[in-house]
Structures are given as structure tokens and as C-alpha cells.
Amino acid sequence: MTHAAQVVVIFTSLLTRGHDAEYESMAQQMEELARKQDGFISVDSVRDAHTRQGITVSHWRDEASAGAWKQVSEHLVAQQLGRERWYESYEVVVAAVTRSYGSPGR
């Protein structure tokens, strides 16, 4: 069960073509870096190979933790590259978690 202060950052995107290897390398680096940040809880990410649409959902202890991640210098570089060459479009939604439940083992 979560506590009320937890937030999720939902990042949806549509990838451009021509930079897949570079993008995948940076995405892996960002996930590894995010996992080391204070307040990080978890991250899940999927992308449809055909439509190139993807979603990444990261869970953070609180809004301050999620906001701090947005300002990490390496993440700022990745964000800029995303705007310049990797994303045809994207959206970020930050939401407070009010309830969380699931099956055992999750």
C-alpha cells in the first residue's frame, strides 16, 4: 500500500525515426540514474515497435523527489536531446497517488 504523498510521473511519447540506438542507450542510462535518486520507488516503460508510441511511469516518494529528478544535469541533457531529435511529440503528467493495490507478488 502507498502513502498519500507518493507521486507518479507519466511520460508518453512518439519517437522519430533514425536515432533508435542512440535513444535506447540514453533511455537505459536515465533509468539507471533515476534508480539512484533519493525518493525513487520504481519505473515501468513500454513502447510499441510498430506505432513507436511509448509510456514510462515512474513512482516517487513525493513531489519534491520527482521535481529533483527533473533537474539532474544528465537528465536535463537527455530532455534537450529528446526535444531536438528523439520525440515527434510527448506529454508529461504528474499525479498524486491516492490509492494503490494489486495481486500478491507485485
Biopython code that builds the backbone (N, CA, C, O; Angstrom):
import numpy as np
from Bio.PDB.StructureBuilder import StructureBuilder

atoms = [
    (1, "MET", "N", (0.850, -1.176, 0.000)),
    (1, "MET", "CA", (0.000, 0.000, 0.000)),
    (1, "MET", "C", (0.897, 1.241, 0.000)),
    (1, "MET", "O", (1.961, 1.234, 0.619)),
    (2, "THR", "N", (0.485, 2.281, -0.674)),
    (2, "THR", "CA", (1.257, 3.517, -0.759)),
    (2, "THR", "C", (0.769, 4.512, 0.274)),
    (2, "THR", "O", (-0.308, 4.361, 0.851)),
    (3, "HIS", "N", (1.575, 5.521, 0.492)),
    (3, "HIS", "CA", (1.111, 6.628, 1.325)),
    (3, "HIS", "C", (0.725, 7.784, 0.410)),
    (3, "HIS", "O", (1.169, 7.839, -0.737)),
    (4, "ALA", "N", (-0.077, 8.687, 0.894)),
    (4, "ALA", "CA", (-0.713, 9.714, 0.069)),
    (4, "ALA", "C", (0.266, 10.658, -0.607)),
    (4, "ALA", "O", (-0.076, 11.247, -1.632)),
    (5, "ALA", "N", (1.470, 10.826, -0.073)),
    (5, "ALA", "CA", (2.400, 11.785, -0.655)),
    (5, "ALA", "C", (3.034, 11.276, -1.944)),
    (5, "ALA", "O", (3.603, 12.068, -2.695)),
    (6, "GLN", "N", (2.953, 9.973, -2.220)),
    (6, "GLN", "CA", (3.600, 9.416, -3.406)),
    (6, "GLN", "C", (3.059, 10.051, -4.680)),
    (6, "GLN", "O", (1.865, 10.334, -4.782)),
    (7, "VAL", "N", (3.939, 10.273, -5.648)),
    (7, "VAL", "CA", (3.517, 10.793, -6.941)),
    (7, "VAL", "C", (4.023, 9.885, -8.050)),
    (7, "VAL", "O", (5.012, 9.169, -7.893)),
    (8, "VAL", "N", (3.321, 9.932, -9.173)),
    (8, "VAL", "CA", (3.766, 9.244, -10.375)),
    (8, "VAL", "C", (3.986, 10.278, -11.463)),
    (8, "VAL", "O", (3.263, 11.270, -11.556)),
    (9, "VAL", "N", (4.990, 10.031, -12.278)),
    (9, "VAL", "CA", (5.246, 10.848, -13.448)),
    (9, "VAL", "C", (4.976, 9.946, -14.645)),
    (9, "VAL", "O", (5.633, 8.921, -14.824)),
    (10, "ILE", "N", (4.010, 10.335, -15.453)),
    (10, "ILE", "CA", (3.601, 9.550, -16.614)),
    (10, "ILE", "C", (4.105, 10.291, -17.852)),
    (10, "ILE", "O", (3.656, 11.396, -18.159)),
    (11, "PHE", "N", (5.043, 9.662, -18.549)),
    (11, "PHE", "CA", (5.662, 10.265, -19.719)),
    (11, "PHE", "C", (5.262, 9.459, -20.947)),
    (11, "PHE", "O", (5.644, 8.297, -21.077)),
    (12, "THR", "N", (4.500, 10.064, -21.842)),
    (12, "THR", "CA", (4.136, 9.408, -23.091)),
    (12, "THR", "C", (4.835, 10.113, -24.235)),
    (12, "THR", "O", (5.026, 11.329, -24.210)),
    (13, "SER", "N", (5.220, 9.327, -25.251)),
    (13, "SER", "CA", (5.964, 9.932, -26.356)),
    (13, "SER", "C", (5.762, 9.163, -27.648)),
    (13, "SER", "O", (5.386, 7.991, -27.650)),
    (14, "LEU", "N", (6.020, 9.847, -28.732)),
    (14, "LEU", "CA", (6.044, 9.269, -30.065)),
    (14, "LEU", "C", (7.449, 9.521, -30.610)),
    (14, "LEU", "O", (7.857, 10.670, -30.781)),
    (15, "LEU", "N", (8.188, 8.441, -30.884)),
    (15, "LEU", "CA", (9.573, 8.569, -31.337)),
    (15, "LEU", "C", (9.668, 8.931, -32.806)),
    (15, "LEU", "O", (8.867, 8.483, -33.626)),
    (16, "THR", "N", (10.655, 9.742, -33.123)),
    (16, "THR", "CA", (11.024, 9.986, -34.515)),
    (16, "THR", "C", (11.793, 8.754, -35.001)),
    (16, "THR", "O", (12.052, 7.836, -34.223)),
    (17, "ARG", "N", (12.148, 8.734, -36.254)),
    (17, "ARG", "CA", (12.937, 7.625, -36.817)),
    (17, "ARG", "C", (14.376, 8.075, -37.027)),
    (17, "ARG", "O", (14.646, 9.261, -37.212)),
    (18, "GLY", "N", (15.294, 7.116, -36.997)),
    (18, "GLY", "CA", (16.673, 7.405, -37.350)),
    (18, "GLY", "C", (17.644, 7.524, -36.190)),
    (18, "GLY", "O", (18.845, 7.669, -36.414)),
    (19, "HIS", "N", (17.157, 7.467, -34.954)),
    (19, "HIS", "CA", (18.040, 7.626, -33.797)),
    (19, "HIS", "C", (17.807, 6.537, -32.750)),
    (19, "HIS", "O", (18.076, 6.748, -31.568)),
    (20, "ASP", "N", (17.313, 5.388, -33.172)),
    (20, "ASP", "CA", (16.887, 4.371, -32.217)),
    (20, "ASP", "C", (17.997, 3.902, -31.277)),
    (20, "ASP", "O", (17.780, 3.817, -30.068)),
    (21, "ALA", "N", (19.170, 3.600, -31.806)),
    (21, "ALA", "CA", (20.262, 3.094, -30.957)),
    (21, "ALA", "C", (20.696, 4.148, -29.954)),
    (21, "ALA", "O", (20.911, 3.841, -28.782)),
    (22, "GLU", "N", (20.823, 5.377, -30.403)),
    (22, "GLU", "CA", (21.207, 6.483, -29.520)),
    (22, "GLU", "C", (20.146, 6.690, -28.433)),
    (22, "GLU", "O", (20.473, 6.885, -27.263)),
    (23, "TYR", "N", (18.882, 6.646, -28.835)),
    (23, "TYR", "CA", (17.788, 6.829, -27.884)),
    (23, "TYR", "C", (17.779, 5.707, -26.853)),
    (23, "TYR", "O", (17.689, 5.976, -25.655)),
    (24, "GLU", "N", (17.871, 4.467, -27.290)),
    (24, "GLU", "CA", (17.835, 3.328, -26.364)),
    (24, "GLU", "C", (18.978, 3.380, -25.361)),
    (24, "GLU", "O", (18.789, 3.063, -24.187)),
    (25, "SER", "N", (20.154, 3.776, -25.814)),
    (25, "SER", "CA", (21.304, 3.904, -24.918)),
    (25, "SER", "C", (21.035, 4.953, -23.844)),
    (25, "SER", "O", (21.287, 4.716, -22.663)),
    (26, "MET", "N", (20.528, 6.107, -24.254)),
    (26, "MET", "CA", (20.244, 7.172, -23.293)),
    (26, "MET", "C", (19.111, 6.771, -22.356)),
    (26, "MET", "O", (19.174, 7.063, -21.161)),
    (27, "ALA", "N", (18.082, 6.111, -22.868)),
    (27, "ALA", "CA", (16.966, 5.679, -22.020)),
    (27, "ALA", "C", (17.464, 4.733, -20.936)),
    (27, "ALA", "O", (17.044, 4.840, -19.784)),
    (28, "GLN", "N", (18.346, 3.818, -21.285)),
    (28, "GLN", "CA", (18.906, 2.893, -20.298)),
    (28, "GLN", "C", (19.731, 3.646, -19.251)),
    (28, "GLN", "O", (19.627, 3.365, -18.057)),
    (29, "GLN", "N", (20.545, 4.596, -19.696)),
    (29, "GLN", "CA", (21.346, 5.404, -18.768)),
    (29, "GLN", "C", (20.448, 6.192, -17.814)),
    (29, "GLN", "O", (20.738, 6.278, -16.621)),
    (30, "MET", "N", (19.363, 6.766, -18.333)),
    (30, "MET", "CA", (18.465, 7.562, -17.492)),
    (30, "MET", "C", (17.753, 6.683, -16.470)),
    (30, "MET", "O", (17.551, 7.100, -15.329)),
    (31, "GLU", "N", (17.372, 5.475, -16.868)),
    (31, "GLU", "CA", (16.719, 4.583, -15.905)),
    (31, "GLU", "C", (17.686, 4.216, -14.780)),
    (31, "GLU", "O", (17.310, 4.222, -13.608)),
    (32, "GLU", "N", (18.925, 3.898, -15.135)),
    (32, "GLU", "CA", (19.928, 3.558, -14.119)),
    (32, "GLU", "C", (20.168, 4.738, -13.184)),
    (32, "GLU", "O", (20.289, 4.558, -11.973)),
    (33, "LEU", "N", (20.239, 5.941, -13.740)),
    (33, "LEU", "CA", (20.463, 7.134, -12.929)),
    (33, "LEU", "C", (19.257, 7.435, -12.036)),
    (33, "LEU", "O", (19.422, 7.781, -10.866)),
    (34, "ALA", "N", (18.065, 7.304, -12.576)),
    (34, "ALA", "CA", (16.844, 7.565, -11.789)),
    (34, "ALA", "C", (16.779, 6.637, -10.583)),
    (34, "ALA", "O", (16.395, 7.059, -9.492)),
    (35, "ARG", "N", (17.152, 5.375, -10.775)),
    (35, "ARG", "CA", (17.103, 4.396, -9.683)),
    (35, "ARG", "C", (18.007, 4.786, -8.506)),
    (35, "ARG", "O", (17.804, 4.311, -7.389)),
    (36, "LYS", "N", (18.989, 5.636, -8.747)),
    (36, "LYS", "CA", (19.929, 6.070, -7.706)),
    (36, "LYS", "C", (19.463, 7.339, -6.984)),
    (36, "LYS", "O", (20.082, 7.749, -6.002)),
    (37, "GLN", "N", (18.387, 7.958, -7.455)),
    (37, "GLN", "CA", (17.939, 9.237, -6.894)),
    (37, "GLN", "C", (17.170, 9.039, -5.597)),
    (37, "GLN", "O", (16.422, 8.075, -5.439)),
    (38, "ASP", "N", (17.369, 9.962, -4.684)),
    (38, "ASP", "CA", (16.618, 9.954, -3.434)),
    (38, "ASP", "C", (15.128, 10.074, -3.742)),
    (38, "ASP", "O", (14.719, 10.948, -4.505)),
    (39, "GLY", "N", (14.333, 9.212, -3.161)),
    (39, "GLY", "CA", (12.891, 9.266, -3.350)),
    (39, "GLY", "C", (12.367, 8.400, -4.475)),
    (39, "GLY", "O", (11.153, 8.266, -4.631)),
    (40, "PHE", "N", (13.262, 7.804, -5.274)),
    (40, "PHE", "CA", (12.833, 6.918, -6.357)),
    (40, "PHE", "C", (12.204, 5.660, -5.771)),
    (40, "PHE", "O", (12.714, 5.096, -4.803)),
    (41, "ILE", "N", (11.093, 5.222, -6.361)),
    (41, "ILE", "CA", (10.430, 3.985, -5.929)),
    (41, "ILE", "C", (10.494, 2.926, -7.020)),
    (41, "ILE", "O", (10.970, 1.818, -6.778)),
    (42, "SER", "N", (10.017, 3.257, -8.225)),
    (42, "SER", "CA", (10.012, 2.272, -9.307)),
    (42, "SER", "C", (9.796, 2.968, -10.647)),
    (42, "SER", "O", (9.433, 4.142, -10.713)),
    (43, "VAL", "N", (10.032, 2.199, -11.719)),
    (43, "VAL", "CA", (9.767, 2.699, -13.067)),
    (43, "VAL", "C", (9.374, 1.519, -13.950)),
    (43, "VAL", "O", (9.927, 0.425, -13.835)),
    (44, "ASP", "N", (8.414, 1.761, -14.826)),
    (44, "ASP", "CA", (7.982, 0.790, -15.828)),
    (44, "ASP", "C", (7.875, 1.526, -17.150)),
    (44, "ASP", "O", (7.404, 2.662, -17.206)),
    (45, "SER", "N", (8.325, 0.858, -18.229)),
    (45, "SER", "CA", (8.330, 1.511, -19.524)),
    (45, "SER", "C", (8.040, 0.495, -20.626)),
    (45, "SER", "O", (8.564, -0.618, -20.605)),
    (46, "VAL", "N", (7.206, 0.884, -21.587)),
    (46, "VAL", "CA", (6.917, 0.052, -22.758)),
    (46, "VAL", "C", (6.822, 0.949, -23.996)),
    (46, "VAL", "O", (6.491, 2.132, -23.915)),
    (47, "ARG", "N", (7.127, 0.336, -25.146)),
    (47, "ARG", "CA", (6.998, 1.055, -26.410)),
    (47, "ARG", "C", (6.512, 0.086, -27.471)),
    (47, "ARG", "O", (7.008, -1.038, -27.560)),
    (48, "ASP", "N", (5.550, 0.508, -28.276)),
    (48, "ASP", "CA", (5.045, -0.294, -29.384)),
    (48, "ASP", "C", (6.001, -0.114, -30.566)),
    (48, "ASP", "O", (6.181, 1.002, -31.052)),
    (49, "ALA", "N", (6.607, -1.195, -31.026)),
    (49, "ALA", "CA", (7.593, -1.122, -32.110)),
    (49, "ALA", "C", (6.972, -0.633, -33.419)),
    (49, "ALA", "O", (7.650, 0.006, -34.224)),
    (50, "HIS", "N", (5.710, -0.924, -33.634)),
    (50, "HIS", "CA", (5.057, -0.533, -34.883)),
    (50, "HIS", "C", (4.655, 0.941, -34.889)),
    (50, "HIS", "O", (4.988, 1.669, -35.825)),
    (51, "THR", "N", (3.946, 1.384, -33.858)),
    (51, "THR", "CA", (3.465, 2.772, -33.836)),
    (51, "THR", "C", (4.506, 3.740, -33.292)),
    (51, "THR", "O", (4.410, 4.947, -33.513)),
    (52, "ARG", "N", (5.527, 3.202, -32.564)),
    (52, "ARG", "CA", (6.598, 3.985, -31.951)),
    (52, "ARG", "C", (6.096, 4.817, -30.760)),
    (52, "ARG", "O", (6.810, 5.696, -30.278)),
    (53, "GLN", "N", (4.884, 4.546, -30.290)),
    (53, "GLN", "CA", (4.341, 5.215, -29.115)),
    (53, "GLN", "C", (4.808, 4.475, -27.869)),
    (53, "GLN", "O", (4.832, 3.245, -27.834)),
    (54, "GLY", "N", (5.180, 5.242, -26.846)),
    (54, "GLY", "CA", (5.646, 4.634, -25.613)),
    (54, "GLY", "C", (5.111, 5.346, -24.394)),
    (54, "GLY", "O", (4.611, 6.469, -24.462)),
    (55, "ILE", "N", (5.233, 4.646, -23.260)),
    (55, "ILE", "CA", (4.844, 5.229, -21.980)),
    (55, "ILE", "C", (5.835, 4.763, -20.917)),
    (55, "ILE", "O", (6.211, 3.592, -20.860)),
    (56, "THR", "N", (6.237, 5.693, -20.096)),
    (56, "THR", "CA", (7.083, 5.407, -18.939)),
    (56, "THR", "C", (6.374, 5.986, -17.725)),
    (56, "THR", "O", (5.976, 7.151, -17.718)),
    (57, "VAL", "N", (6.223, 5.158, -16.700)),
    (57, "VAL", "CA", (5.586, 5.590, -15.460)),
    (57, "VAL", "C", (6.602, 5.412, -14.345)),
    (57, "VAL", "O", (7.012, 4.292, -14.043)),
    (58, "SER", "N", (7.006, 6.514, -13.737)),
    (58, "SER", "CA", (7.932, 6.436, -12.610)),
    (58, "SER", "C", (7.209, 6.849, -11.336)),
    (58, "SER", "O", (6.380, 7.759, -11.336)),
    (59, "HIS", "N", (7.541, 6.161, -10.258)),
    (59, "HIS", "CA", (6.925, 6.409, -8.951)),
    (59, "HIS", "C", (7.973, 7.043, -8.041)),
    (59, "HIS", "O", (9.118, 6.595, -7.988)),
    (60, "TRP", "N", (7.567, 8.084, -7.331)),
    (60, "TRP", "CA", (8.464, 8.839, -6.457)),
    (60, "TRP", "C", (7.838, 8.998, -5.078)),
    (60, "TRP", "O", (6.615, 9.014, -4.941)),
    (61, "ARG", "N", (8.663, 9.113, -4.082)),
    (61, "ARG", "CA", (8.205, 9.264, -2.697)),
    (61, "ARG", "C", (7.285, 10.463, -2.531)),
    (61, "ARG", "O", (6.297, 10.395, -1.800)),
    (62, "ASP", "N", (7.611, 11.572, -3.216)),
    (62, "ASP", "CA", (6.829, 12.804, -3.096)),
    (62, "ASP", "C", (7.134, 13.706, -4.287)),
    (62, "ASP", "O", (7.996, 13.404, -5.112)),
    (63, "GLU", "N", (6.420, 14.803, -4.358)),
    (63, "GLU", "CA", (6.599, 15.716, -5.490)),
    (63, "GLU", "C", (7.991, 16.339, -5.516)),
    (63, "GLU", "O", (8.538, 16.590, -6.590)),
    (64, "ALA", "N", (8.563, 16.587, -4.353)),
    (64, "ALA", "CA", (9.913, 17.155, -4.300)),
    (64, "ALA", "C", (10.930, 16.204, -4.928)),
    (64, "ALA", "O", (11.829, 16.646, -5.644)),
    (65, "SER", "N", (10.796, 14.917, -4.670)),
    (65, "SER", "CA", (11.712, 13.926, -5.248)),
    (65, "SER", "C", (11.576, 13.881, -6.770)),
    (65, "SER", "O", (12.575, 13.844, -7.488)),
    (66, "ALA", "N", (10.347, 13.883, -7.249)),
    (66, "ALA", "CA", (10.113, 13.875, -8.693)),
    (66, "ALA", "C", (10.657, 15.154, -9.328)),
    (66, "ALA", "O", (11.246, 15.109, -10.407)),
    (67, "GLY", "N", (10.463, 16.286, -8.665)),
    (67, "GLY", "CA", (10.975, 17.557, -9.172)),
    (67, "GLY", "C", (12.486, 17.609, -9.181)),
    (67, "GLY", "O", (13.085, 18.177, -10.094)),
    (68, "ALA", "N", (13.109, 17.020, -8.175)),
    (68, "ALA", "CA", (14.576, 16.982, -8.130)),
    (68, "ALA", "C", (15.127, 16.156, -9.283)),
    (68, "ALA", "O", (16.142, 16.522, -9.876)),
    (69, "TRP", "N", (14.467, 15.042, -9.610)),
    (69, "TRP", "CA", (14.902, 14.206, -10.737)),
    (69, "TRP", "C", (14.856, 14.999, -12.038)),
    (69, "TRP", "O", (15.752, 14.865, -12.871)),
    (70, "LYS", "N", (13.847, 15.805, -12.221)),
    (70, "LYS", "CA", (13.736, 16.606, -13.451)),
    (70, "LYS", "C", (14.924, 17.543, -13.624)),
    (70, "LYS", "O", (15.260, 17.908, -14.750)),
    (71, "GLN", "N", (15.569, 17.939, -12.517)),
    (71, "GLN", "CA", (16.664, 18.909, -12.566)),
    (71, "GLN", "C", (18.066, 18.290, -12.539)),
    (71, "GLN", "O", (19.049, 19.031, -12.565)),
    (72, "VAL", "N", (18.189, 16.973, -12.489)),
    (72, "VAL", "CA", (19.511, 16.326, -12.517)),
    (72, "VAL", "C", (20.176, 16.658, -13.852)),
    (72, "VAL", "O", (19.550, 16.526, -14.904)),
    (73, "SER", "N", (21.434, 17.086, -13.818)),
    (73, "SER", "CA", (22.098, 17.621, -15.015)),
    (73, "SER", "C", (22.085, 16.657, -16.197)),
    (73, "SER", "O", (21.817, 17.075, -17.324)),
    (74, "GLU", "N", (22.369, 15.377, -15.966)),
    (74, "GLU", "CA", (22.354, 14.410, -17.062)),
    (74, "GLU", "C", (20.944, 14.243, -17.628)),
    (74, "GLU", "O", (20.775, 14.025, -18.827)),
    (75, "HIS", "N", (19.941, 14.346, -16.766)),
    (75, "HIS", "CA", (18.557, 14.245, -17.218)),
    (75, "HIS", "C", (18.168, 15.482, -18.030)),
    (75, "HIS", "O", (17.410, 15.376, -18.994)),
    (76, "LEU", "N", (18.679, 16.645, -17.650)),
    (76, "LEU", "CA", (18.423, 17.860, -18.430)),
    (76, "LEU", "C", (18.967, 17.728, -19.846)),
    (76, "LEU", "O", (18.322, 18.156, -20.804)),
    (77, "VAL", "N", (20.155, 17.136, -19.982)),
    (77, "VAL", "CA", (20.741, 16.902, -21.309)),
    (77, "VAL", "C", (19.849, 15.965, -22.115)),
    (77, "VAL", "O", (19.577, 16.223, -23.288)),
    (78, "ALA", "N", (19.393, 14.876, -21.492)),
    (78, "ALA", "CA", (18.526, 13.919, -22.176)),
    (78, "ALA", "C", (17.213, 14.580, -22.605)),
    (78, "ALA", "O", (16.713, 14.320, -23.700)),
    (79, "GLN", "N", (16.662, 15.426, -21.749)),
    (79, "GLN", "CA", (15.417, 16.125, -22.089)),
    (79, "GLN", "C", (15.610, 17.003, -23.323)),
    (79, "GLN", "O", (14.762, 17.033, -24.214)),
    (80, "GLN", "N", (16.729, 17.712, -23.364)),
    (80, "GLN", "CA", (17.012, 18.589, -24.509)),
    (80, "GLN", "C", (17.162, 17.780, -25.800)),
    (80, "GLN", "O", (16.614, 18.150, -26.839)),
    (81, "LEU", "N", (17.910, 16.671, -25.726)),
    (81, "LEU", "CA", (18.073, 15.811, -26.903)),
    (81, "LEU", "C", (16.730, 15.249, -27.350)),
    (81, "LEU", "O", (16.464, 15.128, -28.546)),
    (82, "GLY", "N", (15.893, 14.909, -26.385)),
    (82, "GLY", "CA", (14.566, 14.410, -26.723)),
    (82, "GLY", "C", (13.757, 15.429, -27.508)),
    (82, "GLY", "O", (13.138, 15.099, -28.521)),
    (83, "ARG", "N", (13.765, 16.658, -27.037)),
    (83, "ARG", "CA", (13.026, 17.718, -27.738)),
    (83, "ARG", "C", (13.615, 17.976, -29.124)),
    (83, "ARG", "O", (12.872, 18.226, -30.073)),
    (84, "GLU", "N", (14.939, 17.919, -29.248)),
    (84, "GLU", "CA", (15.606, 18.261, -30.505)),
    (84, "GLU", "C", (15.570, 17.153, -31.546)),
    (84, "GLU", "O", (15.456, 17.435, -32.739)),
    (85, "ARG", "N", (15.667, 15.863, -31.107)),
    (85, "ARG", "CA", (15.796, 14.826, -32.133)),
    (85, "ARG", "C", (15.010, 13.546, -31.910)),
    (85, "ARG", "O", (14.743, 12.850, -32.890)),
    (86, "TRP", "N", (14.625, 13.190, -30.712)),
    (86, "TRP", "CA", (14.029, 11.871, -30.491)),
    (86, "TRP", "C", (12.512, 11.835, -30.495)),
    (86, "TRP", "O", (11.926, 10.824, -30.881)),
    (87, "TYR", "N", (11.864, 12.908, -30.078)),
    (87, "TYR", "CA", (10.407, 12.863, -29.918)),
    (87, "TYR", "C", (9.691, 13.695, -30.967)),
    (87, "TYR", "O", (9.953, 14.886, -31.135)),
    (88, "GLU", "N", (8.787, 13.039, -31.660)),
    (88, "GLU", "CA", (7.887, 13.764, -32.550)),
    (88, "GLU", "C", (6.892, 14.540, -31.698)),
    (88, "GLU", "O", (6.519, 15.669, -32.016)),
    (89, "SER", "N", (6.469, 13.902, -30.599)),
    (89, "SER", "CA", (5.606, 14.560, -29.625)),
    (89, "SER", "C", (5.770, 13.849, -28.290)),
    (89, "SER", "O", (6.200, 12.697, -28.234)),
    (90, "TYR", "N", (5.419, 14.556, -27.210)),
    (90, "TYR", "CA", (5.475, 13.953, -25.875)),
    (90, "TYR", "C", (4.552, 14.713, -24.934)),
    (90, "TYR", "O", (4.150, 15.845, -25.203)),
    (91, "GLU", "N", (4.227, 14.057, -23.823)),
    (91, "GLU", "CA", (3.432, 14.688, -22.775)),
    (91, "GLU", "C", (3.900, 14.145, -21.436)),
    (91, "GLU", "O", (4.224, 12.963, -21.313)),
    (92, "VAL", "N", (3.933, 15.014, -20.433)),
    (92, "VAL", "CA", (4.284, 14.628, -19.077)),
    (92, "VAL", "C", (3.099, 14.955, -18.174)),
    (92, "VAL", "O", (2.570, 16.066, -18.206)),
    (93, "VAL", "N", (2.692, 13.983, -17.377)),
    (93, "VAL", "CA", (1.632, 14.175, -16.395)),
    (93, "VAL", "C", (2.203, 13.785, -15.039)),
    (93, "VAL", "O", (2.758, 12.696, -14.886)),
    (94, "VAL", "N", (2.071, 14.662, -14.064)),
    (94, "VAL", "CA", (2.491, 14.371, -12.695)),
    (94, "VAL", "C", (1.217, 14.274, -11.865)),
    (94, "VAL", "O", (0.399, 15.193, -11.851)),
    (95, "ALA", "N", (1.060, 13.138, -11.169)),
    (95, "ALA", "CA", (-0.185, 12.901, -10.441)),
    (95, "ALA", "C", (0.095, 12.360, -9.045)),
    (95, "ALA", "O", (1.036, 11.593, -8.841)),
    (96, "ALA", "N", (-0.727, 12.765, -8.094)),
    (96, "ALA", "CA", (-0.647, 12.237, -6.735)),
    (96, "ALA", "C", (-1.332, 10.881, -6.680)),
    (96, "ALA", "O", (-2.384, 10.687, -7.289)),
    (97, "VAL", "N", (-0.743, 9.950, -5.957)),
    (97, "VAL", "CA", (-1.334, 8.628, -5.772)),
    (97, "VAL", "C", (-2.229, 8.681, -4.544)),
    (97, "VAL", "O", (-1.777, 9.025, -3.451)),
    (98, "THR", "N", (-3.481, 8.343, -4.724)),
    (98, "THR", "CA", (-4.403, 8.319, -3.594)),
    (98, "THR", "C", (-4.677, 6.906, -3.111)),
    (98, "THR", "O", (-5.084, 6.703, -1.967)),
    (99, "ARG", "N", (-4.453, 5.916, -3.992)),
    (99, "ARG", "CA", (-4.665, 4.521, -3.605)),
    (99, "ARG", "C", (-3.897, 3.645, -4.575)),
    (99, "ARG", "O", (-3.782, 3.968, -5.758)),
    (100, "SER", "N", (-3.372, 2.537, -4.077)),
    (100, "SER", "CA", (-2.653, 1.584, -4.911)),
    (100, "SER", "C", (-2.888, 0.188, -4.366)),
    (100, "SER", "O", (-2.782, -0.028, -3.159)),
    (101, "TYR", "N", (-3.207, -0.766, -5.235)),
    (101, "TYR", "CA", (-3.391, -2.141, -4.794)),
    (101, "TYR", "C", (-3.148, -3.068, -5.972)),
    (101, "TYR", "O", (-3.164, -2.642, -7.126)),
    (102, "GLY", "N", (-2.925, -4.333, -5.672)),
    (102, "GLY", "CA", (-2.688, -5.306, -6.722)),
    (102, "GLY", "C", (-2.600, -6.701, -6.146)),
    (102, "GLY", "O", (-2.872, -6.932, -4.968)),
    (103, "SER", "N", (-2.217, -7.616, -7.001)),
    (103, "SER", "CA", (-2.111, -9.009, -6.565)),
    (103, "SER", "C", (-0.812, -9.227, -5.803)),
    (103, "SER", "O", (0.130, -8.451, -5.961)),
    (104, "PRO", "N", (-0.747, -10.272, -4.978)),
    (104, "PRO", "CA", (0.493, -10.580, -4.267)),
    (104, "PRO", "C", (1.643, -10.783, -5.246)),
    (104, "PRO", "O", (1.444, -11.307, -6.342)),
    (105, "GLY", "N", (2.830, -10.375, -4.858)),
    (105, "GLY", "CA", (3.993, -10.524, -5.712)),
    (105, "GLY", "C", (4.251, -9.335, -6.607)),
    (105, "GLY", "O", (5.267, -9.307, -7.302)),
    (106, "ARG", "N", (3.395, -8.377, -6.618)),
    (106, "ARG", "CA", (3.586, -7.183, -7.441)),
    (106, "ARG", "C", (4.311, -6.144, -6.682)),
    (106, "ARG", "O", (4.568, -5.062, -7.208)),
]
sb = StructureBuilder()
sb.init_structure("model")
sb.init_model(0)
sb.init_chain("A")
sb.init_seg("    ")
for serial, (resi, resn, name, xyz) in enumerate(atoms, 1):
    if name == "N":
        sb.init_residue(resn, " ", resi, " ")
    sb.init_atom(name, np.array(xyz, "f"), 0.0, 1.0, " ", f" {name:<3s}", serial, name[0])
structure = sb.get_structure()
